[in-house]
Amino acid sequence: MEALAEQYKDQVVIGKCDVDDNDELTGKFGIRNIPTVLFIKDGEVKDKTVGAVTKAQLEEKVKALL
């Protein structure tokens, strides 16, 4: 995630959330498993991954939303 954040720093915002400290966000987005990555564009969840994925898989999803 850190590598993608640096690579796309002028195009996307990548943030992390500790699910143990953020019940409101986990409830709002229905997060039940970790890791969960949400791809949000224009305020809407456009895509989501659950479980371990490769950098290439994450990058593919980022590129699809640019």
CHARMM internal coordinates of N, CA and C (Angstrom, degrees):
IC EDIT
DIST 1 N 1 CA 1.4456
DIST 1 CA 1 C 1.5258
ANGL 1 N 1 CA 1 C 110.32
DIST 1 C 2 N 1.3225
ANGL 1 CA 1 C 2 N 116.75
DIHE 1 N 1 CA 1 C 2 N -41.01
DIST 2 N 2 CA 1.4570
ANGL 1 C 2 N 2 CA 119.48
DIHE 1 CA 1 C 2 N 2 CA -178.70
DIST 2 CA 2 C 1.5223
ANGL 2 N 2 CA 2 C 111.17
DIHE 1 C 2 N 2 CA 2 C -62.82
DIST 2 C 3 N 1.3272
ANGL 2 CA 2 C 3 N 117.11
DIHE 2 N 2 CA 2 C 3 N -39.48
DIST 3 N 3 CA 1.4666
ANGL 2 C 3 N 3 CA 120.84
DIHE 2 CA 2 C 3 N 3 CA 179.13
DIST 3 CA 3 C 1.5230
ANGL 3 N 3 CA 3 C 110.95
DIHE 2 C 3 N 3 CA 3 C -64.80
DIST 3 C 4 N 1.3146
ANGL 3 CA 3 C 4 N 117.07
DIHE 3 N 3 CA 3 C 4 N -41.66
DIST 4 N 4 CA 1.4690
ANGL 3 C 4 N 4 CA 120.23
DIHE 3 CA 3 C 4 N 4 CA 178.00
DIST 4 CA 4 C 1.5248
ANGL 4 N 4 CA 4 C 110.88
DIHE 3 C 4 N 4 CA 4 C -67.63
DIST 4 C 5 N 1.3180
ANGL 4 CA 4 C 5 N 117.12
DIHE 4 N 4 CA 4 C 5 N -38.06
DIST 5 N 5 CA 1.4645
ANGL 4 C 5 N 5 CA 120.49
DIHE 4 CA 4 C 5 N 5 CA 178.29
DIST 5 CA 5 C 1.5170
ANGL 5 N 5 CA 5 C 110.13
DIHE 4 C 5 N 5 CA 5 C -60.36
DIST 5 C 6 N 1.3111
ANGL 5 CA 5 C 6 N 117.11
DIHE 5 N 5 CA 5 C 6 N -41.95
DIST 6 N 6 CA 1.4659
ANGL 5 C 6 N 6 CA 120.93
DIHE 5 CA 5 C 6 N 6 CA 178.83
DIST 6 CA 6 C 1.5245
ANGL 6 N 6 CA 6 C 111.12
DIHE 5 C 6 N 6 CA 6 C -70.14
DIST 6 C 7 N 1.3135
ANGL 6 CA 6 C 7 N 116.54
DIHE 6 N 6 CA 6 C 7 N -44.48
DIST 7 N 7 CA 1.4662
ANGL 6 C 7 N 7 CA 121.91
DIHE 6 CA 6 C 7 N 7 CA -177.48
DIST 7 CA 7 C 1.5312
ANGL 7 N 7 CA 7 C 112.18
DIHE 6 C 7 N 7 CA 7 C -62.31
DIST 7 C 8 N 1.3151
ANGL 7 CA 7 C 8 N 117.27
DIHE 7 N 7 CA 7 C 8 N -38.09
DIST 8 N 8 CA 1.4668
ANGL 7 C 8 N 8 CA 121.94
DIHE 7 CA 7 C 8 N 8 CA -175.56
DIST 8 CA 8 C 1.5317
ANGL 8 N 8 CA 8 C 112.38
DIHE 7 C 8 N 8 CA 8 C -111.76
DIST 8 C 9 N 1.3285
ANGL 8 CA 8 C 9 N 117.14
DIHE 8 N 8 CA 8 C 9 N 24.85
DIST 9 N 9 CA 1.4679
ANGL 8 C 9 N 9 CA 121.05
DIHE 8 CA 8 C 9 N 9 CA -172.27
DIST 9 CA 9 C 1.5224
ANGL 9 N 9 CA 9 C 114.34
DIHE 8 C 9 N 9 CA 9 C -58.82
DIST 9 C 10 N 1.3138
ANGL 9 CA 9 C 10 N 118.04
DIHE 9 N 9 CA 9 C 10 N -26.01
DIST 10 N 10 CA 1.4632
ANGL 9 C 10 N 10 CA 120.53
DIHE 9 CA 9 C 10 N 10 CA 179.27
DIST 10 CA 10 C 1.5254
ANGL 10 N 10 CA 10 C 113.06
DIHE 9 C 10 N 10 CA 10 C -89.37
DIST 10 C 11 N 1.3403
ANGL 10 CA 10 C 11 N 116.94
DIHE 10 N 10 CA 10 C 11 N -2.94
DIST 11 N 11 CA 1.4607
ANGL 10 C 11 N 11 CA 120.32
DIHE 10 CA 10 C 11 N 11 CA -174.92
DIST 11 CA 11 C 1.5192
ANGL 11 N 11 CA 11 C 114.39
DIHE 10 C 11 N 11 CA 11 C -121.53
DIST 11 C 12 N 1.3268
ANGL 11 CA 11 C 12 N 117.10
DIHE 11 N 11 CA 11 C 12 N -28.76
DIST 12 N 12 CA 1.4639
ANGL 11 C 12 N 12 CA 120.32
DIHE 11 CA 11 C 12 N 12 CA -176.74
DIST 12 CA 12 C 1.5263
ANGL 12 N 12 CA 12 C 110.57
DIHE 11 C 12 N 12 CA 12 C -137.18
DIST 12 C 13 N 1.3181
ANGL 12 CA 12 C 13 N 115.05
DIHE 12 N 12 CA 12 C 13 N 161.63
DIST 13 N 13 CA 1.4605
ANGL 12 C 13 N 13 CA 121.79
DIHE 12 CA 12 C 13 N 13 CA 173.05
DIST 13 CA 13 C 1.5192
ANGL 13 N 13 CA 13 C 106.77
DIHE 12 C 13 N 13 CA 13 C -114.20
DIST 13 C 14 N 1.3177
ANGL 13 CA 13 C 14 N 115.78
DIHE 13 N 13 CA 13 C 14 N 126.16
DIST 14 N 14 CA 1.4618
ANGL 13 C 14 N 14 CA 120.65
DIHE 13 CA 13 C 14 N 14 CA 178.76
DIST 14 CA 14 C 1.5217
ANGL 14 N 14 CA 14 C 107.09
DIHE 13 C 14 N 14 CA 14 C -116.93
DIST 14 C 15 N 1.3233
ANGL 14 CA 14 C 15 N 115.60
DIHE 14 N 14 CA 14 C 15 N 126.11
DIST 15 N 15 CA 1.4559
ANGL 14 C 15 N 15 CA 120.56
DIHE 14 CA 14 C 15 N 15 CA -179.85
DIST 15 CA 15 C 1.5115
ANGL 15 N 15 CA 15 C 111.29
DIHE 14 C 15 N 15 CA 15 C -131.16
DIST 15 C 16 N 1.3127
ANGL 15 CA 15 C 16 N 115.34
DIHE 15 N 15 CA 15 C 16 N 162.88
DIST 16 N 16 CA 1.4644
ANGL 15 C 16 N 16 CA 121.66
DIHE 15 CA 15 C 16 N 16 CA 178.57
DIST 16 CA 16 C 1.5184
ANGL 16 N 16 CA 16 C 109.06
DIHE 15 C 16 N 16 CA 16 C -120.07
DIST 16 C 17 N 1.3139
ANGL 16 CA 16 C 17 N 114.54
DIHE 16 N 16 CA 16 C 17 N 154.02
DIST 17 N 17 CA 1.4598
ANGL 16 C 17 N 17 CA 120.54
DIHE 16 CA 16 C 17 N 17 CA 179.86
DIST 17 CA 17 C 1.5274
ANGL 17 N 17 CA 17 C 108.33
DIHE 16 C 17 N 17 CA 17 C -138.70
DIST 17 C 18 N 1.3225
ANGL 17 CA 17 C 18 N 116.90
DIHE 17 N 17 CA 17 C 18 N 128.34
DIST 18 N 18 CA 1.4590
ANGL 17 C 18 N 18 CA 121.83
DIHE 17 CA 17 C 18 N 18 CA 174.21
DIST 18 CA 18 C 1.5273
ANGL 18 N 18 CA 18 C 107.22
DIHE 17 C 18 N 18 CA 18 C -82.39
DIST 18 C 19 N 1.3213
ANGL 18 CA 18 C 19 N 116.19
DIHE 18 N 18 CA 18 C 19 N 110.11
DIST 19 N 19 CA 1.4682
ANGL 18 C 19 N 19 CA 120.05
DIHE 18 CA 18 C 19 N 19 CA -174.60
DIST 19 CA 19 C 1.5270
ANGL 19 N 19 CA 19 C 112.70
DIHE 18 C 19 N 19 CA 19 C -62.65
DIST 19 C 20 N 1.3186
ANGL 19 CA 19 C 20 N 117.14
DIHE 19 N 19 CA 19 C 20 N -26.02
DIST 20 N 20 CA 1.4648
ANGL 19 C 20 N 20 CA 119.91
DIHE 19 CA 19 C 20 N 20 CA 179.20
DIST 20 CA 20 C 1.5238
ANGL 20 N 20 CA 20 C 111.96
DIHE 19 C 20 N 20 CA 20 C -70.74
DIST 20 C 21 N 1.3233
ANGL 20 CA 20 C 21 N 116.67
DIHE 20 N 20 CA 20 C 21 N -23.70
DIST 21 N 21 CA 1.4632
ANGL 20 C 21 N 21 CA 121.24
DIHE 20 CA 20 C 21 N 21 CA -177.96
DIST 21 CA 21 C 1.5225
ANGL 21 N 21 CA 21 C 113.54
DIHE 20 C 21 N 21 CA 21 C -105.71
DIST 21 C 22 N 1.3268
ANGL 21 CA 21 C 22 N 118.28
DIHE 21 N 21 CA 21 C 22 N 1.44
DIST 22 N 22 CA 1.4638
ANGL 21 C 22 N 22 CA 121.03
DIHE 21 CA 21 C 22 N 22 CA -174.16
DIST 22 CA 22 C 1.5217
ANGL 22 N 22 CA 22 C 112.26
DIHE 21 C 22 N 22 CA 22 C -136.29
DIST 22 C 23 N 1.3212
ANGL 22 CA 22 C 23 N 116.14
DIHE 22 N 22 CA 22 C 23 N 64.11
DIST 23 N 23 CA 1.4659
ANGL 22 C 23 N 23 CA 120.81
DIHE 22 CA 22 C 23 N 23 CA -179.96
DIST 23 CA 23 C 1.5254
ANGL 23 N 23 CA 23 C 112.30
DIHE 22 C 23 N 23 CA 23 C -57.97
DIST 23 C 24 N 1.3272
ANGL 23 CA 23 C 24 N 116.54
DIHE 23 N 23 CA 23 C 24 N -34.74
DIST 24 N 24 CA 1.4648
ANGL 23 C 24 N 24 CA 120.15
DIHE 23 CA 23 C 24 N 24 CA -178.39
DIST 24 CA 24 C 1.5319
ANGL 24 N 24 CA 24 C 111.20
DIHE 23 C 24 N 24 CA 24 C -62.43
DIST 24 C 25 N 1.3331
ANGL 24 CA 24 C 25 N 116.53
DIHE 24 N 24 CA 24 C 25 N -46.40
DIST 25 N 25 CA 1.4670
ANGL 24 C 25 N 25 CA 119.39
DIHE 24 CA 24 C 25 N 25 CA -179.76
DIST 25 CA 25 C 1.5251
ANGL 25 N 25 CA 25 C 112.04
DIHE 24 C 25 N 25 CA 25 C -68.92
DIST 25 C 26 N 1.3257
ANGL 25 CA 25 C 26 N 116.89
DIHE 25 N 25 CA 25 C 26 N -41.65
DIST 26 N 26 CA 1.4604
ANGL 25 C 26 N 26 CA 118.41
DIHE 25 CA 25 C 26 N 26 CA -179.75
DIST 26 CA 26 C 1.5209
ANGL 26 N 26 CA 26 C 110.96
DIHE 25 C 26 N 26 CA 26 C -63.18
DIST 26 C 27 N 1.3171
ANGL 26 CA 26 C 27 N 116.75
DIHE 26 N 26 CA 26 C 27 N -37.40
DIST 27 N 27 CA 1.4631
ANGL 26 C 27 N 27 CA 120.35
DIHE 26 CA 26 C 27 N 27 CA 176.82
DIST 27 CA 27 C 1.5162
ANGL 27 N 27 CA 27 C 112.20
DIHE 26 C 27 N 27 CA 27 C -69.16
DIST 27 C 28 N 1.3212
ANGL 27 CA 27 C 28 N 116.07
DIHE 27 N 27 CA 27 C 28 N -44.68
DIST 28 N 28 CA 1.4711
ANGL 27 C 28 N 28 CA 121.02
DIHE 27 CA 27 C 28 N 28 CA -178.52
DIST 28 CA 28 C 1.5235
ANGL 28 N 28 CA 28 C 111.79
DIHE 27 C 28 N 28 CA 28 C -59.39
DIST 28 C 29 N 1.3407
ANGL 28 CA 28 C 29 N 116.17
DIHE 28 N 28 CA 28 C 29 N -40.81
DIST 29 N 29 CA 1.4591
ANGL 28 C 29 N 29 CA 120.07
DIHE 28 CA 28 C 29 N 29 CA -176.06
DIST 29 CA 29 C 1.5276
ANGL 29 N 29 CA 29 C 113.25
DIHE 28 C 29 N 29 CA 29 C -100.86
DIST 29 C 30 N 1.3139
ANGL 29 CA 29 C 30 N 118.18
DIHE 29 N 29 CA 29 C 30 N 3.12
DIST 30 N 30 CA 1.4580
ANGL 29 C 30 N 30 CA 121.28
DIHE 29 CA 29 C 30 N 30 CA 176.94
DIST 30 CA 30 C 1.5150
ANGL 30 N 30 CA 30 C 113.87
DIHE 29 C 30 N 30 CA 30 C 65.54
DIST 30 C 31 N 1.3192
ANGL 30 CA 30 C 31 N 116.70
DIHE 30 N 30 CA 30 C 31 N 35.43
DIST 31 N 31 CA 1.4649
ANGL 30 C 31 N 31 CA 120.67
DIHE 30 CA 30 C 31 N 31 CA -179.14
DIST 31 CA 31 C 1.5185
ANGL 31 N 31 CA 31 C 108.66
DIHE 30 C 31 N 31 CA 31 C -79.25
DIST 31 C 32 N 1.3362
ANGL 31 CA 31 C 32 N 115.64
DIHE 31 N 31 CA 31 C 32 N 120.89
DIST 32 N 32 CA 1.4653
ANGL 31 C 32 N 32 CA 121.11
DIHE 31 CA 31 C 32 N 32 CA -178.90
DIST 32 CA 32 C 1.5203
ANGL 32 N 32 CA 32 C 112.20
DIHE 31 C 32 N 32 CA 32 C -121.18
DIST 32 C 33 N 1.3236
ANGL 32 CA 32 C 33 N 116.34
DIHE 32 N 32 CA 32 C 33 N -19.07
DIST 33 N 33 CA 1.4634
ANGL 32 C 33 N 33 CA 121.11
DIHE 32 CA 32 C 33 N 33 CA -178.90
DIST 33 CA 33 C 1.5171
ANGL 33 N 33 CA 33 C 109.29
DIHE 32 C 33 N 33 CA 33 C -128.57
DIST 33 C 34 N 1.3358
ANGL 33 CA 33 C 34 N 115.07
DIHE 33 N 33 CA 33 C 34 N 154.19
DIST 34 N 34 CA 1.4542
ANGL 33 C 34 N 34 CA 119.36
DIHE 33 CA 33 C 34 N 34 CA 175.31
DIST 34 CA 34 C 1.5212
ANGL 34 N 34 CA 34 C 109.19
DIHE 33 C 34 N 34 CA 34 C -127.53
DIST 34 C 35 N 1.3111
ANGL 34 CA 34 C 35 N 117.03
DIHE 34 N 34 CA 34 C 35 N 144.50
DIST 35 N 35 CA 1.4605
ANGL 34 C 35 N 35 CA 125.99
DIHE 34 CA 34 C 35 N 35 CA -0.58
DIST 35 CA 35 C 1.5305
ANGL 35 N 35 CA 35 C 111.98
DIHE 34 C 35 N 35 CA 35 C -79.19
DIST 35 C 36 N 1.3103
ANGL 35 CA 35 C 36 N 115.67
DIHE 35 N 35 CA 35 C 36 N 147.05
DIST 36 N 36 CA 1.4618
ANGL 35 C 36 N 36 CA 123.30
DIHE 35 CA 35 C 36 N 36 CA 171.80
DIST 36 CA 36 C 1.5178
ANGL 36 N 36 CA 36 C 107.14
DIHE 35 C 36 N 36 CA 36 C -124.57
DIST 36 C 37 N 1.3150
ANGL 36 CA 36 C 37 N 116.50
DIHE 36 N 36 CA 36 C 37 N 130.57
DIST 37 N 37 CA 1.4608
ANGL 36 C 37 N 37 CA 121.51
DIHE 36 CA 36 C 37 N 37 CA 177.23
DIST 37 CA 37 C 1.5201
ANGL 37 N 37 CA 37 C 107.70
DIHE 36 C 37 N 37 CA 37 C -116.15
DIST 37 C 38 N 1.3211
ANGL 37 CA 37 C 38 N 115.73
DIHE 37 N 37 CA 37 C 38 N 123.44
DIST 38 N 38 CA 1.4619
ANGL 37 C 38 N 38 CA 121.65
DIHE 37 CA 37 C 38 N 38 CA 177.50
DIST 38 CA 38 C 1.5197
ANGL 38 N 38 CA 38 C 108.79
DIHE 37 C 38 N 38 CA 38 C -103.10
DIST 38 C 39 N 1.3038
ANGL 38 CA 38 C 39 N 116.61
DIHE 38 N 38 CA 38 C 39 N 137.33
DIST 39 N 39 CA 1.4577
ANGL 38 C 39 N 39 CA 122.83
DIHE 38 CA 38 C 39 N 39 CA 176.42
DIST 39 CA 39 C 1.5203
ANGL 39 N 39 CA 39 C 106.64
DIHE 38 C 39 N 39 CA 39 C -109.57
DIST 39 C 40 N 1.3197
ANGL 39 CA 39 C 40 N 115.61
DIHE 39 N 39 CA 39 C 40 N 106.65
DIST 40 N 40 CA 1.4620
ANGL 39 C 40 N 40 CA 122.12
DIHE 39 CA 39 C 40 N 40 CA -174.08
DIST 40 CA 40 C 1.5219
ANGL 40 N 40 CA 40 C 109.20
DIHE 39 C 40 N 40 CA 40 C -110.95
DIST 40 C 41 N 1.3175
ANGL 40 CA 40 C 41 N 115.22
DIHE 40 N 40 CA 40 C 41 N 130.36
DIST 41 N 41 CA 1.4636
ANGL 40 C 41 N 41 CA 120.98
DIHE 40 CA 40 C 41 N 41 CA 176.80
DIST 41 CA 41 C 1.5188
ANGL 41 N 41 CA 41 C 107.62
DIHE 40 C 41 N 41 CA 41 C -136.05
DIST 41 C 42 N 1.3196
ANGL 41 CA 41 C 42 N 115.69
DIHE 41 N 41 CA 41 C 42 N 133.95
DIST 42 N 42 CA 1.4653
ANGL 41 C 42 N 42 CA 121.49
DIHE 41 CA 41 C 42 N 42 CA -179.38
DIST 42 CA 42 C 1.5280
ANGL 42 N 42 CA 42 C 111.74
DIHE 41 C 42 N 42 CA 42 C 54.16
DIST 42 C 43 N 1.3430
ANGL 42 CA 42 C 43 N 116.22
DIHE 42 N 42 CA 42 C 43 N 35.98
DIST 43 N 43 CA 1.4544
ANGL 42 C 43 N 43 CA 121.08
DIHE 42 CA 42 C 43 N 43 CA 176.71
DIST 43 CA 43 C 1.5142
ANGL 43 N 43 CA 43 C 115.97
DIHE 42 C 43 N 43 CA 43 C 79.76
DIST 43 C 44 N 1.3322
ANGL 43 CA 43 C 44 N 117.63
DIHE 43 N 43 CA 43 C 44 N 2.62
DIST 44 N 44 CA 1.4680
ANGL 43 C 44 N 44 CA 121.61
DIHE 43 CA 43 C 44 N 44 CA -179.16
DIST 44 CA 44 C 1.5224
ANGL 44 N 44 CA 44 C 110.97
DIHE 43 C 44 N 44 CA 44 C -119.34
DIST 44 C 45 N 1.3340
ANGL 44 CA 44 C 45 N 116.60
DIHE 44 N 44 CA 44 C 45 N 141.97
DIST 45 N 45 CA 1.4568
ANGL 44 C 45 N 45 CA 120.69
DIHE 44 CA 44 C 45 N 45 CA 173.91
DIST 45 CA 45 C 1.5216
ANGL 45 N 45 CA 45 C 107.55
DIHE 44 C 45 N 45 CA 45 C -71.54
DIST 45 C 46 N 1.3212
ANGL 45 CA 45 C 46 N 115.64
DIHE 45 N 45 CA 45 C 46 N 117.52
DIST 46 N 46 CA 1.4638
ANGL 45 C 46 N 46 CA 121.10
DIHE 45 CA 45 C 46 N 46 CA -178.30
DIST 46 CA 46 C 1.5230
ANGL 46 N 46 CA 46 C 112.04
DIHE 45 C 46 N 46 CA 46 C -99.08
DIST 46 C 47 N 1.3383
ANGL 46 CA 46 C 47 N 116.29
DIHE 46 N 46 CA 46 C 47 N -25.25
DIST 47 N 47 CA 1.4617
ANGL 46 C 47 N 47 CA 120.52
DIHE 46 CA 46 C 47 N 47 CA -178.50
DIST 47 CA 47 C 1.5208
ANGL 47 N 47 CA 47 C 107.72
DIHE 46 C 47 N 47 CA 47 C -159.95
DIST 47 C 48 N 1.3294
ANGL 47 CA 47 C 48 N 115.84
DIHE 47 N 47 CA 47 C 48 N 167.17
DIST 48 N 48 CA 1.4598
ANGL 47 C 48 N 48 CA 120.74
DIHE 47 CA 47 C 48 N 48 CA -176.85
DIST 48 CA 48 C 1.5179
ANGL 48 N 48 CA 48 C 108.79
DIHE 47 C 48 N 48 CA 48 C -157.58
DIST 48 C 49 N 1.3333
ANGL 48 CA 48 C 49 N 116.28
DIHE 48 N 48 CA 48 C 49 N 142.94
DIST 49 N 49 CA 1.4566
ANGL 48 C 49 N 49 CA 120.87
DIHE 48 CA 48 C 49 N 49 CA 169.68
DIST 49 CA 49 C 1.5210
ANGL 49 N 49 CA 49 C 107.67
DIHE 48 C 49 N 49 CA 49 C -122.93
DIST 49 C 50 N 1.3109
ANGL 49 CA 49 C 50 N 115.81
DIHE 49 N 49 CA 49 C 50 N 145.77
DIST 50 N 50 CA 1.4581
ANGL 49 C 50 N 50 CA 121.90
DIHE 49 CA 49 C 50 N 50 CA 177.37
DIST 50 CA 50 C 1.5175
ANGL 50 N 50 CA 50 C 107.31
DIHE 49 C 50 N 50 CA 50 C -128.82
DIST 50 C 51 N 1.3222
ANGL 50 CA 50 C 51 N 116.37
DIHE 50 N 50 CA 50 C 51 N 130.47
DIST 51 N 51 CA 1.4519
ANGL 50 C 51 N 51 CA 120.63
DIHE 50 CA 50 C 51 N 51 CA -178.09
DIST 51 CA 51 C 1.5194
ANGL 51 N 51 CA 51 C 111.28
DIHE 50 C 51 N 51 CA 51 C 94.08
DIST 51 C 52 N 1.3032
ANGL 51 CA 51 C 52 N 114.77
DIHE 51 N 51 CA 51 C 52 N 178.83
DIST 52 N 52 CA 1.4613
ANGL 51 C 52 N 52 CA 120.84
DIHE 51 CA 51 C 52 N 52 CA -177.61
DIST 52 CA 52 C 1.5254
ANGL 52 N 52 CA 52 C 110.68
DIHE 51 C 52 N 52 CA 52 C -70.53
DIST 52 C 53 N 1.3207
ANGL 52 CA 52 C 53 N 115.69
DIHE 52 N 52 CA 52 C 53 N 132.34
DIST 53 N 53 CA 1.4621
ANGL 52 C 53 N 53 CA 122.16
DIHE 52 CA 52 C 53 N 53 CA 175.66
DIST 53 CA 53 C 1.5214
ANGL 53 N 53 CA 53 C 108.22
DIHE 52 C 53 N 53 CA 53 C -136.59
DIST 53 C 54 N 1.3110
ANGL 53 CA 53 C 54 N 116.09
DIHE 53 N 53 CA 53 C 54 N 161.19
DIST 54 N 54 CA 1.4583
ANGL 53 C 54 N 54 CA 120.54
DIHE 53 CA 53 C 54 N 54 CA -179.04
DIST 54 CA 54 C 1.5219
ANGL 54 N 54 CA 54 C 110.84
DIHE 53 C 54 N 54 CA 54 C -82.29
DIST 54 C 55 N 1.3235
ANGL 54 CA 54 C 55 N 115.21
DIHE 54 N 54 CA 54 C 55 N 163.47
DIST 55 N 55 CA 1.4640
ANGL 54 C 55 N 55 CA 120.55
DIHE 54 CA 54 C 55 N 55 CA 175.27
DIST 55 CA 55 C 1.5206
ANGL 55 N 55 CA 55 C 109.68
DIHE 54 C 55 N 55 CA 55 C -59.10
DIST 55 C 56 N 1.3238
ANGL 55 CA 55 C 56 N 116.98
DIHE 55 N 55 CA 55 C 56 N -41.04
DIST 56 N 56 CA 1.4700
ANGL 55 C 56 N 56 CA 121.16
DIHE 55 CA 55 C 56 N 56 CA -179.50
DIST 56 CA 56 C 1.5270
ANGL 56 N 56 CA 56 C 111.14
DIHE 55 C 56 N 56 CA 56 C -60.83
DIST 56 C 57 N 1.3199
ANGL 56 CA 56 C 57 N 117.36
DIHE 56 N 56 CA 56 C 57 N -40.30
DIST 57 N 57 CA 1.4653
ANGL 56 C 57 N 57 CA 120.54
DIHE 56 CA 56 C 57 N 57 CA 178.88
DIST 57 CA 57 C 1.5282
ANGL 57 N 57 CA 57 C 111.05
DIHE 56 C 57 N 57 CA 57 C -65.66
DIST 57 C 58 N 1.3232
ANGL 57 CA 57 C 58 N 116.71
DIHE 57 N 57 CA 57 C 58 N -42.09
DIST 58 N 58 CA 1.4636
ANGL 57 C 58 N 58 CA 120.17
DIHE 57 CA 57 C 58 N 58 CA 177.98
DIST 58 CA 58 C 1.5230
ANGL 58 N 58 CA 58 C 110.92
DIHE 57 C 58 N 58 CA 58 C -65.71
DIST 58 C 59 N 1.3244
ANGL 58 CA 58 C 59 N 116.08
DIHE 58 N 58 CA 58 C 59 N -42.41
DIST 59 N 59 CA 1.4626
ANGL 58 C 59 N 59 CA 120.12
DIHE 58 CA 58 C 59 N 59 CA -179.64
DIST 59 CA 59 C 1.5252
ANGL 59 N 59 CA 59 C 111.32
DIHE 58 C 59 N 59 CA 59 C -62.91
DIST 59 C 60 N 1.3051
ANGL 59 CA 59 C 60 N 117.21
DIHE 59 N 59 CA 59 C 60 N -38.12
DIST 60 N 60 CA 1.4684
ANGL 59 C 60 N 60 CA 121.43
DIHE 59 CA 59 C 60 N 60 CA 177.55
DIST 60 CA 60 C 1.5312
ANGL 60 N 60 CA 60 C 110.41
DIHE 59 C 60 N 60 CA 60 C -59.75
DIST 60 C 61 N 1.3205
ANGL 60 CA 60 C 61 N 116.47
DIHE 60 N 60 CA 60 C 61 N -42.02
DIST 61 N 61 CA 1.4646
ANGL 60 C 61 N 61 CA 120.37
DIHE 60 CA 60 C 61 N 61 CA -179.98
DIST 61 CA 61 C 1.5289
ANGL 61 N 61 CA 61 C 111.27
DIHE 60 C 61 N 61 CA 61 C -69.86
DIST 61 C 62 N 1.3279
ANGL 61 CA 61 C 62 N 116.95
DIHE 61 N 61 CA 61 C 62 N -38.30
DIST 62 N 62 CA 1.4674
ANGL 61 C 62 N 62 CA 120.55
DIHE 61 CA 61 C 62 N 62 CA 176.89
DIST 62 CA 62 C 1.5246
ANGL 62 N 62 CA 62 C 109.81
DIHE 61 C 62 N 62 CA 62 C -61.96
DIST 62 C 63 N 1.3225
ANGL 62 CA 62 C 63 N 116.36
DIHE 62 N 62 CA 62 C 63 N -48.81
DIST 63 N 63 CA 1.4693
ANGL 62 C 63 N 63 CA 120.95
DIHE 62 CA 62 C 63 N 63 CA -178.91
DIST 63 CA 63 C 1.5232
ANGL 63 N 63 CA 63 C 111.66
DIHE 62 C 63 N 63 CA 63 C -59.82
DIST 63 C 64 N 1.3155
ANGL 63 CA 63 C 64 N 117.10
DIHE 63 N 63 CA 63 C 64 N -35.96
DIST 64 N 64 CA 1.4670
ANGL 63 C 64 N 64 CA 120.82
DIHE 63 CA 63 C 64 N 64 CA -178.77
DIST 64 CA 64 C 1.5293
ANGL 64 N 64 CA 64 C 111.62
DIHE 63 C 64 N 64 CA 64 C -64.81
DIST 64 C 65 N 1.3189
ANGL 64 CA 64 C 65 N 117.09
DIHE 64 N 64 CA 64 C 65 N -24.60
DIST 65 N 65 CA 1.4637
ANGL 64 C 65 N 65 CA 120.53
DIHE 64 CA 64 C 65 N 65 CA -177.87
DIST 65 CA 65 C 1.5263
ANGL 65 N 65 CA 65 C 113.74
DIHE 64 C 65 N 65 CA 65 C -97.16
DIST 65 C 66 N 1.3189
ANGL 65 CA 65 C 66 N 117.22
DIHE 65 N 65 CA 65 C 66 N -7.04
DIST 66 N 66 CA 1.4712
ANGL 65 C 66 N 66 CA 119.65
DIHE 65 CA 65 C 66 N 66 CA 179.72
DIST 66 CA 66 C 1.5020
ANGL 66 N 66 CA 66 C 111.53
DIHE 65 C 66 N 66 CA 66 C -76.20
END
COOR INIT
IC SEED 1 N 1 CA 1 C
IC BUILD
